[in-house]
């Protein structure tokens, strides 16, 4: 068996398989992703197949899930890029073989199993079709199909599941959070412009009660936002420290971004994936400054925008920042704010004058943190800089964000400084989808959410139950029955179609046996049946029909059409969400998207089911 | 700044720090564990510290959690080994520096920050104390303390949290499951002998109703097991495919084992950590055998134990297995079992005759799977082999396991085969702690649990909230206040003691300020106070006092006393659990373990709290 010649990107081609280009397929991002990253039973089964000479029988496997996570109506498919890297480099090392040979469970195995079979095994006989990475996917529709000899087809099962399950789960979670953060709909366009805010020119509404005006302005109604401003908070991933170890964190960063997040705090993800990173400072930074003396000498060069583009003036003198800050403190009568905190903000300001964003809840959010931020902001602004905002990490985020916004707007009028209208209010502290929805209902002034634990751990449902099932062997369809109806398999190799309606939205997905000649066609009526419930059926005249799988890996030629890029996939996710029925995106009790089988497939499934089920006897 | 000379194991020594031995400290298990595996705000803070010349101020940090996971009363500390590897190899690569220099947020930073500071930074000025890996730990008692200059002390925060949070969480989860699986108490001894069962000589109890006898025999009562047999099911980790990617799975395997699991299905974990692995076959294996013809030629060499040790006879003829199986099928009148399944079991038997364990729920557990297993087992046993058991992966595990056990015992009598009494009944399918407790109540005959999803994702609480806090800088204690009382910090550098009572069990943990001269001593009365609630206090006369932290990393000498071994740590966990008050191990509403402060520390904390809190004005 020769190695797969295609450890390279293939040139893109409409036909799919073509000659390979020079660019080699990278190895998996994680050095643990090797053929041994699998369950032992894959190896014991491989031996039993080999021993009984079944290992080369042609087989067909489907990787799919049975239920959408988070009580939702859809799942985003992710992880394909790492699957392709794994397949392209699949090889047991000599060291791996040595280990297996000495494993107690395998020590009795015939040497030829290791020497002739495992040692020479690669994926040159494996053919993989898959949905496009980032696709909205639905229960029972395969994400990936594998056509391969029984032995190798089985040996890759666990690794494929590992590489798809969590990425798909966290991408879906991220997407749901982004949808929730933005209110009802998500209509971001590529390039992600900053969130629209009230312009500096339009003075914010006021009312006699200090906050009522602002609260009202972003109150949600059943139908969506009634805000006079179009506020679309962004989401940033902060979860590394709470993830399942280093790689859990890395995967979380990557696939949250793919699902619509704007950035991650994870520097390594930024480096390895070329994605935006974000971060400013922590409580410890504030605590570490114990007195104002520590920043007495902190100086800053004034900044003057020239010709529309900000450039630093070279000749200007460095200016001490603290005296300006203290003058404002005196003038505003805010002498009681925490000195250490004020020192920390001054220290941060001279280090990051162009991106000054402070965590304000170390001692007291409104009495100390907010005021200290304003003092340093005014001084920075005097020197020509535009402060960026604040972060809240505890307390009532709705109340505090509105209160801060109110004070900012008050300061904008009092001091005639427009930047106060444009400040970011970042909120973190155990944010999840339910908190986002609750904040929308309460009203808030948050422009950016930092989400960690609940994003990366997928707290609401920490695992996606993807499975990898044998559906055909020797061209014979195989079924798996079970005491649990949910675990019954739709047997045989199938082709999947997405049928679109006149409105341009997907109507349903349809599974058709491969041998069936009658395929769905645009403009032609097709009967679509629920796979298990006889009474559920619907006739569809699709306006457009899209086949969901394409060839992505061909053993002989390796990876076809190159690896999907994260940016492209992210945009694809966004496009799909924007063309999805609103009821499918609903948080509570979303609509259900139909996954159907054709008339013939329905009958075929039920006949095989009958044949394979023994009739029980009760006495 | 020179590199830490101690990238080696130090020789064990009572005093702690000694000369290094030759064995180098390995690099972290995961190639992603580098200084860049951190949040961006650690780097921006480092710059602000450097820029304001604070980066070399001596500081002290504590890594701790605020709440036990899973509603429990304890947490197992894990992950220290990888922390030490990370510290020993901490160095930004040239490539890392290049990336940081070009990061938009850092592009304005002075070149000297990269060239002089980051490029030369390592952990040679870092001193780390820690609890022993595997320790039972309690809220607010530091797991790890770091004494280091402010800059580097901060830069390692996120990575340390990532390396401790998940390992500790999953080890705790595993330990709780092991305790639950075994009934009330866990008293395993080292070497882990197989579970005690009814011996072959004692015939099992019978009753007129087919199952009542067995059900009753393992019924649980409030006080624990009343079983006539001492049944202690084992737990095996099956979670790789549902973990947070490859490394999530790898960490899960390692730390579940540490927490008391017996094996993992993860082959790579077996190879890299030298831990037991387990696995047999999946549904797909059964499905792939389509007819009996496929195993018509399957032969096996009879096996005869000689001189107490099993050895294969070399000269004996190979025997066809299928005819023997079919004869039993005919004799027992079980012609209706599924042929493909029977073929698969025959195929598995000739491949693994000494460890024959079958998954029996592919078509119908009791009517087909169980009977096919028995048929092949009888044939195998005729040839001198001892079959191992069955696995159930769906349905009512209590009912099915008891039913299978009943049939096994019936077969044992009917065919006079003792092996039927010793078969393993493995159960999998969404097992969690609550299911284990429920199975104990219902009664079951399961001897081994395969636990995947709920173990590795820690479904019941998917994150442990470890934090890393600055408690002292320039020898001044630092406090962090918060709108959330729970987030208030106990300031200053503290020493932690575990006070044991006369019964040999721990009574409470006591935190004492480092400067305090009055330390707890065996036999002397000490007043222990709740850190926040004035009224809660208790006087303790400890029989034994153990200081909880010891030096584990000294910048100048590297890792002190070597890395903890997984096996030793596992034993240490076991020993502690066996010496813990039973109420602390309870599933529902466990007792609370006290974490106290000394009288002086109490007053010091409350005074600092007052000083740093601004007095709010309400008008």
Interface residues (C-beta under 8 A of the other chain):
Chain A: X28 X29 X30 X31 X32 X33 X34 X36 X37 X38 X39 X40 X41 X42 X43 X44 X45 X47 X48 X49 X51 X52 X54 X57 X59 X61 X96 X99 X100 X103 X105 X108 X109 X150 X154 X157 X158 X159 X161 X162 X163 X165 X166 X167 X170 X238 X240 X241 X242 X243 X244 X245 X246 X247 X248 X249 X250 X251 X252 X265 X266 X267 X268 X270 X271 X277 X278 X279 X280 X281 X282 X283 X284 X285 X287 X288 X289 X290 X294 X295 X298 X336 X337 X338 X347 X348 X350 X351 X352 X354 X355 X361 X362 X363 X364 X365 X367 X368 X394 X395 X396 X453 X456 X457 X458 X459 X462 X463 X464 X465 X466 X468 X469 X470 X473 X474 X476 X478 X479 X480 X481 X482 X483 X484 X487 X612 X613 X614 X615 X616
Chain B: X28 X29 X30 X31 X32 X33 X34 X36 X37 X38 X39 X40 X41 X42 X43 X44 X45 X47 X48 X49 X51 X52 X54 X57 X59 X61 X96 X99 X100 X103 X105 X108 X109 X150 X154 X157 X158 X159 X161 X162 X163 X165 X166 X167 X170 X238 X240 X241 X242 X243 X244 X245 X246 X247 X248 X249 X250 X251 X252 X265 X266 X267 X268 X270 X271 X277 X278 X279 X280 X281 X282 X283 X284 X285 X287 X288 X289 X290 X294 X295 X298 X336 X337 X338 X347 X348 X350 X351 X352 X354 X355 X361 X362 X363 X364 X365 X367 X368 X394 X395 X396 X453 X456 X457 X458 X459 X462 X463 X464 X465 X466 X468 X469 X470 X473 X474 X476 X478 X479 X480 X481 X482 X483 X484 X487 X612 X613 X614 X615 X616
